[in-house]
Amino acid sequence: MMMEANQQVKTTAVKGTDTARLVRGMVKNIYASAHEAKAKGQKVAYMMVASQYDEILRAMDIVPLPTENYAGLCAAKRDMDRFLLKAEADGYSQVLCSYARIGLGFDALRKELGRIPEGSPDGGMPLPDMMLGSSAVCDPRFKWYQATSRYLEAPTFGIDVVAPPPQDDLNEVRDYYIKYQRDQLQALIEFLEKQTGRKMDPERLWEAIRLGDRAWQLWYDIDRLRVAVPCPMPSQDHFSIMVAGHYYTGTQVAVDFYQKLYDEVKYKVENKIGVIADEKYRILYGGGLPPWHTLWIFNYFESFGAVFVIENVYRGFDPVEVPSHVKDPVDYLAWRAFLRFTRYHEKARARSGNPTVEKLLDMIADYKIDGVVFHACRSCRATTIGQVHIKSELGKYSNLPMMQLVSDMVD
């Protein structure tokens, strides 16, 4: 009865585009594909979003299983409590990343029951053949899978994803950071070759990179269309459509999806079709993970004529130009990561000292922003600590009204 009641609670938001409504099927396919792969003897890997290794997995026919996404899915389905409570019963603090607590709780319950917990959203996650942690974004993403080893046996690799501080002279540190990142990627490849018994095919990696870059470019082009007044696509759609870019990286599926979305958004811009009939205020979602349990809040803002027209979380990576002399695909990935992570460093050195502040100021200008809303997540230090400082720094260069909502991404 409790699960039935939970499923009746509205968590989602009304979408602004038809293409965004296709994402639910893509999410289901992530977990269905992992189960099918296990049945066929294909390798499946727990993995972290935005870790710069996605194309490598695709090139080696390793099926990615994104555990953070699964936590968000559990929250959207209001089926997170049993996993959170199990993790907390095992000693994990309530202020630890709630994504990690859901994942750890799920794996703990599976071990205890000897099977996937009954009624798990989208059939649950199959046992991984390997786990690929990452230092990108936050510490729990590096330590999570080490803790998971309490509940299952699978080889684990943690990749270090790095970027220099903004005060560094990029010309002085570039070579060091790129070499270090390349060494990390190469070590991961060697680990994967050992797990699969196959060598990396450079041509297949190049093909995955080309598909990945094409999808990222289309996503960027879509977001540039969103500068239009009225806005053709809101942030609640973004939090759906990001699935293609972050969880289907390096595939034709992502390219085709974003081409379809681009065509729809472009049509809406050309015909002045907005998210709502009377757009009065244009809001920037300034940071913090989205409240997966309460995404309808975006529609609540719309009832006052306020549309979230752009956001600064789970974004696609802006296109970067890797030098033409880079001929090796692993070198390319290292260069691309460095350029992605330092895109706003020079602007920061020249003004605020903070790349995030510079990025938000660009968005405020480009998207004709009337106000900024931040979401402070109780269990996500990486996207929450510093929000008050960033808000204060923005206030030095902009007189826009700003507010901070406080909840959590899933708990």
VMD Tcl script that draws the C-alpha trace (Angstrom):
set ca {
  {0.00 0.00 0.00}
  {2.86 2.39 0.82}
  {4.45 1.92 -2.60}
  {1.09 2.45 -4.30}
  {0.62 5.69 -2.37}
  {4.11 6.83 -3.25}
  {3.52 6.25 -6.94}
  {0.48 8.54 -6.84}
  {2.49 11.54 -5.60}
  {3.26 14.01 -8.38}
  {6.99 14.64 -8.72}
  {7.48 15.54 -12.37}
  {7.00 18.83 -14.17}
  {4.94 19.56 -17.26}
  {7.41 19.67 -20.14}
  {7.76 22.45 -22.68}
  {8.88 20.30 -25.63}
  {7.60 17.09 -27.17}
  {11.12 15.70 -27.57}
  {11.76 15.87 -23.82}
  {8.86 13.46 -23.32}
  {10.87 10.78 -25.14}
  {13.48 10.68 -22.39}
  {11.53 8.41 -20.05}
  {11.93 5.60 -22.55}
  {15.65 6.32 -22.82}
  {16.03 6.06 -19.05}
  {14.22 2.73 -19.00}
  {16.51 1.53 -21.78}
  {19.63 2.31 -19.73}
  {18.72 -0.33 -17.17}
  {17.07 -2.75 -19.60}
  {20.24 -2.67 -21.73}
  {22.38 -3.42 -18.69}
  {20.24 -6.44 -17.79}
  {20.34 -7.67 -21.40}
  {24.10 -7.22 -21.52}
  {24.55 -9.29 -18.37}
  {22.40 -12.05 -19.85}
  {24.63 -12.10 -22.94}
  {27.88 -12.09 -21.00}
  {28.76 -8.52 -21.98}
  {30.61 -6.39 -19.44}
  {28.64 -3.85 -17.39}
  {30.24 -1.03 -15.40}
  {28.97 1.17 -12.60}
  {30.06 4.65 -13.69}
  {29.92 8.35 -12.86}
  {28.62 11.11 -15.11}
  {30.99 13.73 -16.61}
  {34.13 11.73 -15.86}
  {35.60 12.16 -19.37}
  {35.81 8.41 -19.99}
  {32.40 7.79 -21.60}
  {33.67 7.31 -25.15}
  {36.25 4.82 -23.92}
  {33.51 2.60 -22.51}
  {31.53 2.77 -25.75}
  {34.60 1.94 -27.83}
  {35.24 -1.15 -25.69}
  {31.61 -2.37 -25.74}
  {31.26 -1.90 -21.99}
  {27.68 -1.06 -21.03}
  {27.57 1.97 -18.70}
  {25.37 1.76 -15.62}
  {25.06 5.26 -14.06}
  {24.39 4.87 -10.36}
  {23.76 8.58 -9.74}
  {21.04 8.56 -12.38}
  {19.45 5.58 -10.67}
  {19.29 7.51 -7.40}
  {17.51 10.37 -9.16}
  {15.10 7.89 -10.74}
  {14.28 6.44 -7.32}
  {13.52 9.94 -6.04}
  {11.34 10.77 -9.03}
  {9.42 7.55 -8.36}
  {9.29 8.32 -4.62}
  {10.92 4.97 -3.92}
  {14.05 6.13 -2.13}
  {13.27 5.74 1.56}
  {14.00 2.02 1.89}
  {17.42 2.47 0.29}
  {18.29 5.59 2.29}
  {17.24 3.97 5.56}
  {19.24 0.82 4.81}
  {22.38 2.85 4.17}
  {21.83 4.85 7.35}
  {21.31 1.62 9.30}
  {24.72 0.53 8.03}
  {26.28 3.66 9.48}
  {26.22 6.17 6.64}
  {25.39 9.68 7.82}
  {22.28 11.55 6.69}
  {24.51 14.36 5.45}
  {26.46 12.06 3.13}
  {25.51 12.44 -0.54}
  {22.00 11.05 -0.85}
  {22.81 9.72 -4.34}
  {25.51 7.59 -2.72}
  {23.23 6.56 0.15}
  {20.58 5.32 -2.27}
  {23.19 3.39 -4.25}
  {24.77 1.89 -1.14}
  {21.37 1.08 0.32}
  {20.27 -0.61 -2.90}
  {23.39 -2.78 -3.03}
  {23.15 -3.56 0.69}
  {19.54 -4.70 0.34}
  {20.40 -6.79 -2.72}
  {23.13 -8.56 -0.76}
  {20.83 -9.09 2.21}
  {17.97 -10.44 0.07}
  {20.11 -12.34 -2.41}
  {18.28 -10.64 -5.28}
  {17.27 -7.24 -6.60}
  {14.81 -5.67 -4.13}
  {11.23 -6.25 -5.25}
  {9.64 -3.41 -7.17}
  {12.90 -1.53 -7.73}
  {12.36 1.26 -10.29}
  {12.97 0.15 -13.88}
  {13.90 -3.34 -12.73}
  {16.82 -2.25 -10.56}
  {20.50 -2.40 -11.42}
  {22.22 -5.69 -12.29}
  {25.46 -6.61 -10.57}
  {28.34 -4.76 -12.23}
  {31.44 -6.47 -13.63}
  {33.51 -3.45 -12.62}
  {33.08 -0.08 -10.91}
  {34.61 3.14 -12.25}
  {34.83 5.91 -9.67}
  {35.87 9.46 -10.42}
  {37.26 12.47 -8.57}
  {35.38 14.84 -10.90}
  {32.98 17.14 -9.04}
  {33.16 15.65 -5.53}
  {34.85 13.23 -3.13}
  {31.94 10.76 -2.74}
  {32.17 9.91 -6.44}
  {35.70 8.66 -5.79}
  {34.93 6.81 -2.53}
  {31.41 5.52 -3.23}
  {32.43 2.39 -5.11}
  {35.13 1.57 -2.58}
  {32.36 1.49 0.03}
  {30.18 -0.56 -2.34}
  {32.79 -3.31 -2.08}
  {31.21 -4.16 1.28}
  {28.22 -5.50 -0.64}
  {29.55 -6.95 -3.89}
  {32.76 -8.13 -5.48}
  {33.84 -6.24 -8.58}
  {37.19 -4.73 -9.60}
  {37.24 -0.98 -8.94}
  {39.15 1.83 -10.64}
  {39.11 5.46 -9.55}
  {40.16 8.00 -12.15}
  {41.49 11.39 -11.12}
  {39.94 14.18 -13.22}
  {41.76 17.45 -12.63}
  {41.79 21.15 -13.49}
  {44.14 23.93 -12.35}
  {42.99 26.70 -10.02}
  {41.91 29.86 -11.87}
  {44.82 31.93 -10.60}
  {47.33 29.72 -12.43}
  {48.83 30.86 -15.73}
  {47.40 28.31 -18.17}
  {50.40 28.58 -20.47}
  {52.66 27.51 -17.61}
  {50.61 24.57 -16.29}
  {48.89 23.28 -19.45}
  {51.41 20.60 -20.42}
  {51.58 19.18 -16.89}
  {47.80 18.91 -16.49}
  {47.25 17.40 -19.93}
  {50.00 14.82 -19.42}
  {48.62 13.90 -16.00}
  {45.10 13.51 -17.41}
  {46.38 11.44 -20.29}
  {48.22 9.14 -17.89}
  {45.01 8.69 -15.90}
  {43.01 7.84 -19.01}
  {45.67 5.43 -20.23}
  {45.72 3.68 -16.86}
  {41.93 3.30 -17.08}
  {42.23 1.82 -20.57}
  {44.78 -0.71 -19.34}
  {42.44 -1.62 -16.48}
  {39.53 -2.10 -18.91}
  {41.68 -4.15 -21.29}
  {42.52 -6.46 -18.39}
  {38.85 -6.80 -17.41}
  {37.59 -7.44 -20.95}
  {40.55 -9.36 -22.35}
  {40.51 -7.05 -25.39}
  {42.74 -4.23 -26.59}
  {41.39 -0.76 -27.21}
  {40.76 -0.08 -30.91}
  {41.89 3.53 -31.61}
  {39.57 3.85 -34.61}
  {36.55 2.82 -32.58}
  {37.54 5.35 -29.93}
  {37.83 8.08 -32.57}
  {34.37 7.20 -33.85}
  {32.89 7.42 -30.35}
  {34.64 10.77 -29.85}
  {33.25 12.11 -33.13}
  {29.73 11.08 -32.13}
  {30.21 12.53 -28.66}
  {31.46 15.87 -29.98}
  {28.61 16.06 -32.48}
  {26.03 15.50 -29.73}
  {27.67 18.09 -27.45}
  {27.68 20.62 -30.32}
  {23.99 20.07 -31.02}
  {23.19 20.43 -27.33}
  {25.15 23.69 -27.21}
  {23.29 24.94 -30.29}
  {19.97 24.12 -28.61}
  {20.92 26.12 -25.54}
  {21.93 29.06 -27.72}
  {18.42 29.00 -29.22}
  {17.05 29.41 -25.70}
  {18.21 33.04 -25.60}
  {15.08 33.81 -27.61}
  {12.17 35.71 -26.08}
  {9.85 34.01 -25.31}
  {11.95 31.06 -24.18}
  {11.28 27.91 -26.27}
  {12.54 25.35 -23.73}
  {12.58 25.54 -19.90}
  {14.93 24.12 -17.29}
  {12.60 21.26 -16.40}
  {13.10 19.99 -19.94}
  {16.86 20.38 -19.54}
  {16.82 18.06 -16.55}
  {15.30 15.40 -18.81}
  {17.14 15.97 -22.07}
  {20.55 15.90 -20.36}
  {20.13 12.11 -20.23}
  {21.08 11.82 -23.91}
  {24.30 13.79 -23.52}
  {25.49 12.42 -20.22}
  {24.33 8.80 -20.41}
  {24.41 8.10 -24.15}
  {27.71 9.85 -24.85}
  {29.50 8.56 -27.91}
  {26.42 7.04 -29.57}
  {24.30 7.82 -32.60}
  {21.29 7.73 -30.26}
  {22.46 10.95 -28.59}
  {23.14 12.65 -31.92}
  {19.73 11.73 -33.33}
  {17.96 12.82 -30.15}
  {19.59 16.25 -30.08}
  {19.00 16.78 -33.78}
  {15.31 16.13 -33.21}
  {15.26 18.46 -30.22}
  {17.18 21.15 -32.11}
  {14.66 21.05 -34.95}
  {11.75 21.38 -32.51}
  {13.30 24.24 -30.52}
  {14.31 26.07 -33.70}
  {10.74 25.82 -34.99}
  {9.43 27.25 -31.73}
  {11.87 30.16 -31.90}
  {11.00 30.94 -35.51}
  {7.30 30.92 -34.65}
  {7.68 32.74 -31.31}
  {6.22 29.83 -29.34}
  {7.14 30.14 -25.68}
  {6.95 27.81 -22.71}
  {3.94 29.73 -21.36}
  {1.52 32.12 -23.01}
  {2.69 35.22 -21.14}
  {6.38 35.17 -20.19}
  {6.99 37.99 -17.70}
  {10.21 36.97 -15.94}
  {13.26 35.04 -17.12}
  {14.94 33.06 -14.33}
  {18.42 31.55 -14.17}
  {18.78 28.31 -12.20}
  {22.11 29.34 -10.72}
  {23.28 26.07 -9.25}
  {22.63 23.09 -7.02}
  {21.34 19.70 -8.09}
  {17.65 19.68 -9.06}
  {14.99 18.52 -6.58}
  {14.07 15.29 -8.35}
  {11.25 14.70 -5.86}
  {9.63 18.09 -6.57}
  {10.33 19.06 -10.18}
  {6.81 20.45 -10.43}
  {8.14 23.53 -8.63}
  {9.21 24.87 -12.03}
  {5.56 24.89 -13.08}
  {4.71 26.71 -9.85}
  {7.04 29.54 -10.87}
  {5.39 29.55 -14.30}
  {2.02 30.23 -12.68}
  {3.46 33.68 -11.85}
  {4.78 34.21 -15.37}
  {8.35 33.19 -14.48}
  {10.22 30.75 -16.72}
  {13.56 29.13 -15.91}
  {15.25 29.78 -19.25}
  {18.76 28.40 -18.55}
  {20.62 26.55 -15.80}
  {24.10 25.93 -14.46}
  {24.02 22.27 -13.50}
  {24.11 19.05 -15.54}
  {25.00 21.21 -18.50}
  {26.50 19.95 -21.70}
  {30.14 20.84 -22.22}
  {30.59 23.88 -24.43}
  {32.48 23.07 -27.65}
  {36.26 23.45 -27.46}
  {38.86 23.38 -30.20}
  {41.56 20.79 -29.63}
  {44.74 21.67 -31.60}
  {45.00 19.98 -34.98}
  {48.40 18.49 -34.13}
  {46.73 16.13 -31.63}
  {46.45 12.84 -33.52}
  {46.05 10.27 -30.75}
  {42.52 9.76 -29.37}
  {43.66 9.49 -25.74}
  {45.68 12.69 -26.12}
  {42.55 14.27 -27.60}
  {40.45 13.30 -24.58}
  {43.06 14.77 -22.22}
  {43.26 18.02 -24.20}
  {39.48 18.26 -24.43}
  {39.06 17.79 -20.67}
  {41.62 20.51 -19.92}
  {40.00 22.97 -22.32}
  {36.52 22.22 -20.99}
  {37.48 22.77 -17.37}
  {39.46 25.97 -17.97}
  {37.04 27.69 -20.33}
  {36.31 30.57 -17.91}
  {39.70 30.76 -16.19}
  {41.05 33.73 -18.14}
  {37.86 35.73 -17.57}
  {38.04 34.88 -13.88}
  {41.65 36.02 -13.60}
  {40.74 39.32 -15.24}
  {37.75 40.09 -13.01}
  {36.04 38.13 -10.23}
  {38.59 35.37 -9.63}
  {35.79 32.79 -9.84}
  {35.02 30.87 -13.08}
  {31.48 30.04 -11.91}
  {30.71 33.71 -11.32}
  {31.97 34.55 -14.80}
  {29.85 31.83 -16.37}
  {26.74 33.04 -14.54}
  {27.40 36.65 -15.54}
  {27.61 35.58 -19.19}
  {24.30 33.74 -18.84}
  {22.66 36.73 -17.17}
  {23.64 38.94 -20.11}
  {22.97 36.47 -22.92}
  {19.62 35.19 -21.67}
  {18.22 38.55 -20.47}
  {17.84 37.23 -16.93}
  {15.49 38.92 -14.44}
  {16.37 36.87 -11.36}
  {18.53 34.00 -10.09}
  {17.45 30.98 -8.02}
  {19.91 28.63 -6.34}
  {19.07 25.24 -4.83}
  {21.03 24.34 -1.71}
  {21.09 20.56 -1.35}
  {21.51 19.38 2.22}
  {23.62 16.37 1.22}
  {25.54 17.77 -1.77}
  {28.47 19.83 -0.55}
  {29.99 20.04 -4.03}
  {27.12 22.08 -5.49}
  {26.01 23.84 -2.30}
  {29.05 25.04 -0.36}
  {30.06 28.32 -1.93}
  {26.58 29.25 -3.15}
  {26.25 32.11 -0.67}
  {29.68 33.38 -1.69}
  {28.84 33.11 -5.40}
  {25.55 34.91 -4.78}
  {27.47 37.66 -2.98}
  {30.05 37.92 -5.76}
  {27.31 38.11 -8.41}
  {25.83 40.99 -6.44}
  {29.01 42.99 -7.07}
  {28.39 42.94 -10.82}
  {24.60 42.63 -11.03}
  {21.65 44.07 -9.10}
  {19.30 41.21 -9.94}
  {17.10 39.70 -7.21}
  {18.42 36.31 -6.07}
  {17.13 33.61 -3.74}
  {18.27 30.27 -2.38}
  {15.87 27.35 -1.96}
  {16.90 24.66 0.53}
  {16.03 20.94 0.33}
  {17.90 17.98 -1.15}
  {18.20 16.33 -4.52}
  {16.53 13.06 -3.47}
  {16.08 12.86 0.31}
}
mol new
graphics top color blue
foreach p $ca { graphics top sphere $p radius 0.5 }
foreach p [lrange $ca 0 end-1] q [lrange $ca 1 end] { graphics top cylinder $p $q radius 0.2 }
display resetview
